[in-house]
Amino acid sequence: MSSESAPEIRVPRHLAVIMDGNGRWAERRRRPRAIGHRAGARAVNVCIDFCLDRGIEALTLFAFSSENWGRPEDEVGALMKLFLGALEREVDELERRGVRIRFIGERERFNTAIRAQMQSAEDRTRANTRLHLTIAASYGGRWDIAQAARSLAQDVAAGHLDPDEIDERALGSRICLADLPAPDLFIRTGGETRISNFLLWQLAYTELWFTDLLWPELDAATLQRALDDYAGRQRRFGLTGAQVTQAPTHETSE
């Protein structure tokens, strides 16, 4: 038997996910779309368990986009009820397992009860470090970039920042999730092959992986296939393959 150790399998530090297909899952079963969203909530726990088991540091889930407010009123109402119930029900378990939860997006668009639950969940889990779970709710990538630019503009107007000091690093420091490593791997279920205004800035060099599987059907085997595919990719960040081979630490510097 060889004394050489097995090669280390590359695992993403940060996983970003668009959870697509809840409504279609329900429609195929001739059930209300709200039933699909409830089934999708169970798949969230599958994803969290997987990340904890694999040592993934950060998980960002696209739960509700800025554009989703335009959906039928009864569906939005059901989503809000489900969202509030999940916050009330799951935070104890997240806290026990060392998961920190936070929310990004236009929080003021939610009602007072949901905003209070968001704040409570964030406060209770703030010190946890085992997994950084971010829920993008009422979120849009264009909104994210616009609010970062607005923040810089306010500093310029107040005399705290010279316009010549505004560069990619300055803007990136005001973007949501600036304190986390950029997503290494993006997964979208549901068969669509686009990023749909999700983390536009943060996904610049992220590896993309798509599956036809609908979100409520998610299982650990599907997530593992995505990780296996990711592990076999060469991440070049604009360099040549030869350069990356000669400088294997480049990825961790991003």
C-alpha positions in Angstrom: 0.0 0.0 0.0 1.4 3.4 -0.9 2.5 5.6 2.0 1.5 8.7 0.0 -1.5 10.6 1.3 -4.6 10.9 -0.9 -4.8 14.3 -2.7 -6.9 16.9 -0.9 -10.3 17.3 -2.5 -11.1 21.0 -3.1 -14.2 22.1 -1.3 -15.8 25.6 -1.9 -15.5 28.0 1.0 -18.7 29.8 -0.1 -21.7 28.3 -1.9 -24.4 30.5 -3.5 -27.7 29.0 -4.6 -30.8 30.0 -6.5 -33.6 27.8 -5.2 -35.7 27.5 -8.4 -38.7 25.2 -9.2 -40.9 25.2 -6.1 -44.0 26.4 -8.1 -43.5 24.0 -10.9 -43.0 21.1 -8.5 -46.4 21.8 -7.0 -48.1 22.4 -10.4 -46.9 19.0 -11.7 -48.6 17.5 -8.7 -51.7 19.6 -9.2 -51.2 21.3 -5.9 -51.2 25.0 -5.0 -47.9 26.8 -5.6 -47.7 27.5 -1.8 -47.3 23.7 -1.2 -44.2 23.8 -3.4 -42.7 26.6 -1.4 -43.3 24.6 1.8 -41.6 21.6 0.3 -38.8 23.9 -0.8 -38.3 25.0 2.8 -37.4 21.4 3.7 -34.8 21.4 0.9 -33.1 24.4 2.6 -32.4 22.2 5.6 -30.9 19.5 3.3 -28.5 22.2 1.9 -27.6 23.5 5.4 -26.9 20.0 6.6 -24.7 19.3 3.6 -22.7 22.5 4.1 -22.1 21.7 7.8 -21.1 18.1 7.0 -18.6 19.2 4.2 -17.1 22.1 6.2 -18.3 24.8 3.8 -17.9 28.1 5.5 -20.7 30.2 3.9 -24.0 29.5 2.2 -26.0 32.2 0.5 -29.5 31.4 -0.6 -31.7 33.5 -3.0 -35.1 33.3 -1.3 -37.0 36.2 -2.7 -35.9 38.6 -5.4 -36.9 42.3 -5.8 -38.9 41.2 -8.9 -40.8 38.6 -6.9 -43.0 41.3 -5.4 -44.8 41.5 -8.7 -46.1 37.9 -8.4 -49.8 37.3 -7.7 -50.8 38.7 -4.3 -51.9 35.4 -2.9 -48.6 33.7 -3.7 -46.6 36.6 -2.2 -48.8 36.4 0.9 -48.2 32.7 1.3 -44.5 33.2 0.9 -44.5 35.9 3.6 -46.4 33.6 5.9 -44.0 30.7 5.2 -41.0 33.0 5.7 -42.2 34.2 9.0 -43.0 30.7 10.2 -39.6 29.4 9.2 -37.9 32.2 11.1 -39.9 31.5 14.2 -39.4 27.7 13.9 -35.8 27.3 12.8 -33.7 29.9 14.6 -33.3 27.7 17.8 -31.9 24.9 15.7 -29.6 27.2 13.8 -28.3 28.7 17.0 -27.7 25.3 18.5 -25.7 24.1 15.5 -23.5 27.1 15.4 -25.0 28.7 12.3 -25.0 32.5 11.9 -27.9 33.8 9.9 -28.3 37.2 8.3 -30.4 38.8 5.6 -29.5 41.0 2.6 -31.9 43.0 0.5 -34.5 45.8 0.8 -35.6 44.9 4.3 -37.9 47.9 4.6 -40.3 46.3 2.0 -41.2 43.6 4.5 -43.9 44.1 7.2 -43.0 45.0 10.8 -43.4 41.4 12.1 -41.0 39.9 9.6 -38.4 42.7 10.0 -38.5 42.1 13.8 -38.0 38.3 13.3 -35.1 39.0 10.9 -33.4 41.2 13.5 -34.0 38.8 16.3 -32.6 35.9 14.3 -29.5 37.9 13.4 -29.0 39.1 17.0 -29.3 35.6 18.5 -26.9 33.9 16.1 -24.4 36.8 15.6 -21.5 35.1 17.5 -21.8 31.7 15.6 -19.0 30.9 13.2 -19.6 27.3 12.0 -21.6 28.3 9.0 -22.4 31.8 7.7 -25.9 31.5 6.3 -27.1 34.5 4.3 -30.7 34.8 3.0 -31.1 37.1 0.1 -34.7 38.4 0.4 -36.2 41.3 -1.5 -32.7 41.3 -3.1 -31.4 42.2 -6.5 -27.8 42.4 -7.8 -28.5 45.8 -9.5 -29.9 47.2 -6.2 -26.9 45.9 -4.4 -24.5 47.8 -6.7 -26.6 50.9 -6.7 -26.8 51.0 -2.9 -23.0 50.6 -2.8 -22.5 53.5 -5.2 -25.0 55.6 -3.3 -23.0 55.0 -0.1 -19.8 56.2 -1.8 -21.5 59.2 -3.2 -22.7 60.2 0.2 -19.2 60.0 1.5 -17.9 62.2 -1.4 -20.7 64.7 -0.8 -19.8 64.9 2.9 -16.1 65.5 2.1 -15.0 62.1 3.6 -13.9 60.6 0.3 -12.1 61.9 -2.8 -13.7 60.7 -6.1 -10.3 59.7 -7.3 -10.2 57.1 -4.5 -13.2 55.2 -5.8 -12.0 52.0 -7.5 -13.1 48.4 -7.5 -11.9 47.8 -4.0 -13.8 50.8 -2.6 -17.0 49.8 -4.3 -16.6 46.2 -3.4 -16.2 47.2 0.3 -19.8 48.5 0.2 -21.4 45.6 -1.6 -23.4 43.0 0.4 -21.2 40.2 1.8 -18.0 42.2 1.6 -16.8 40.5 4.7 -17.1 37.0 3.2 -15.0 35.4 0.5 -16.6 35.6 -2.9 -18.8 32.6 -3.8 -16.7 29.8 -5.2 -19.6 27.8 -6.6 -23.0 28.8 -7.7 -25.8 26.3 -8.1 -29.2 26.8 -9.7 -31.9 24.2 -9.7 -35.0 24.2 -11.9 -33.4 24.0 -15.4 -32.9 27.7 -16.1 -29.3 28.7 -17.0 -29.0 32.3 -15.9 -28.2 34.1 -12.7 -31.3 36.3 -12.6 -29.9 39.4 -11.0 -28.4 37.5 -8.1 -25.0 38.7 -6.6 -24.0 40.3 -9.9 -20.8 41.8 -8.4 -19.9 38.8 -6.3 -20.2 36.1 -9.0 -17.6 37.6 -11.3 -15.3 34.6 -11.1 -17.6 32.0 -9.5 -18.0 28.6 -11.1 -21.6 28.0 -12.3 -23.4 24.7 -12.1 -27.0 24.1 -13.3 -29.4 21.2 -12.8 -32.9 20.4 -14.1 -33.8 19.1 -10.7 -36.5 21.1 -9.0 -35.6 22.6 -5.7 -37.9 20.5 -3.5 -36.3 17.4 -5.0 -32.8 18.5 -3.8 -30.8 15.8 -2.0 -27.2 15.4 -0.8 -26.3 13.3 -3.9 -27.1 16.2 -6.2 -25.1 18.7 -4.1 -22.2 16.2 -4.1 -22.3 16.0 -7.9 -21.9 19.8 -8.0 -19.0 19.7 -5.6 -17.3 16.9 -7.6 -17.7 18.9 -10.8 -16.3 22.0 -9.1 -13.3 20.0 -7.7 -12.3 19.1 -11.3 -12.3 22.6 -12.7 -9.3 24.9 -13.0 -10.0 28.3 -11.7 -7.9 30.8 -13.6 -9.1 34.2 -12.6 -8.1 35.7 -15.9 -4.7 33.9 -16.0 -3.5 31.1 -18.3 -3.7 27.5 -17.1 0.2 27.4 -17.0 0.3 30.4 -14.7 -2.3 28.9 -12.3 -0.3 25.7 -12.2 2.8 27.6 -11.3 1.0 29.7 -8.7 -1.4 27.3 -6.9 -2.1 29.8 -4.1 -3.8 32.3 -6.4 -7.3 31.0 -5.7 -7.0 31.6 -1.9 -5.9 35.1 -2.5 -9.1 36.2 -4.2 
